[in-house]
Amino acid sequence: MFYSGKTFVKQIILVLAIFLNASCEQVAETKTIRKADAAKAKDQANGAADVALKFINAYVNNCNKMKESVGVVEWVQSNNLATNRFKSEVKSIVDQAYKLDPEMGLDADPIFDAQDYPDQGFVLDSLDGKTNYVVVKGKDWPDFKLAIKVAPENNNWMVDGCGIINVPTDKRIAR
């Protein structure tokens, strides 16, 4: 087949127009997917931070009850925001401390990694979505910071580390 110059050019322009249109649609779809992924990641991060804050602020409320408060092991065992791994590690650490020193046990609260704590509770300081570490700071004591490790369990965010429990030394906040 022999094409005239004008017909051939028109056909090339038509093919290029179709190709460019398809390419633009793919770019638009990719941008939409990226926006959806970013929104999903933000929702997941917010969920992780919310769980960490609910957990630590509920623990502060328990500690503020003084004589009516429940012990750390009992409180953690009854908490539905903590992983089973976290619960067993708390029990293990406290039991071991009382074996070593039956009168004193631990010299600091294992969840706060300190003897004192911000009694007004905590607010979000930062969140590392890659490692799932949430750093909280005291409402009334902003220099008091605490690293909390969250992990997905049964399609929910759960606390898997806090204070000295399941948090490596390099991730703990220096006191």
SULGIVEN-V523053 format. One line per field, one symbol per residue. ss: DSSP state (~ for helix, > for strand, _ for the rest). phi: phi as a letter, one per 20 degrees, with the letter a starting at -180 (. if undefined). psi: psi as a letter, one per 20 degrees, with the letter a starting at -180 (. if undefined). A space follows every 10 residues. Layout:
ss=???
phi=???
psi=???
This chain:
ss=____~~~~~~ ~~~~~~~~~~ ~~~~~~~~~~ ~~~~~~~~~~ ~~~~~~~~~~ ~~~~~~~~~~ ~~~~_~~~__ _~~~~~~~__ _>_~~~~~~~ ~~~~~~~~~~ ________>_ ___>______ _>>>>>>>__ __>>>>>>__ ____>>>>>> >>>__>>>>> >>__>___~~ ~____
phi=.ddfgfffff ffffffffff ffffffffff ffffffffff ffffffffff fffffffffg gfffflfefe fgfffffeee ddfffffffg ffffgfffff bgedmfebff felaedbffe nccfdbbdff dmedddcffe bffedbeced bfblmcfcfd aameeldfgf efefd
psi=ppqqgggggg gggggggggh ggghhggggg hggggggggg hgggghgggg ggggghhhgg gghiidhiqq qggggghipj iqrhggghhg ggggggghgh nhghcqjrph gikrhrroii aqrpgrpohh ikpppqqpgj miioqppppq qpplkqpqpi qpciokoqhi iqpq.
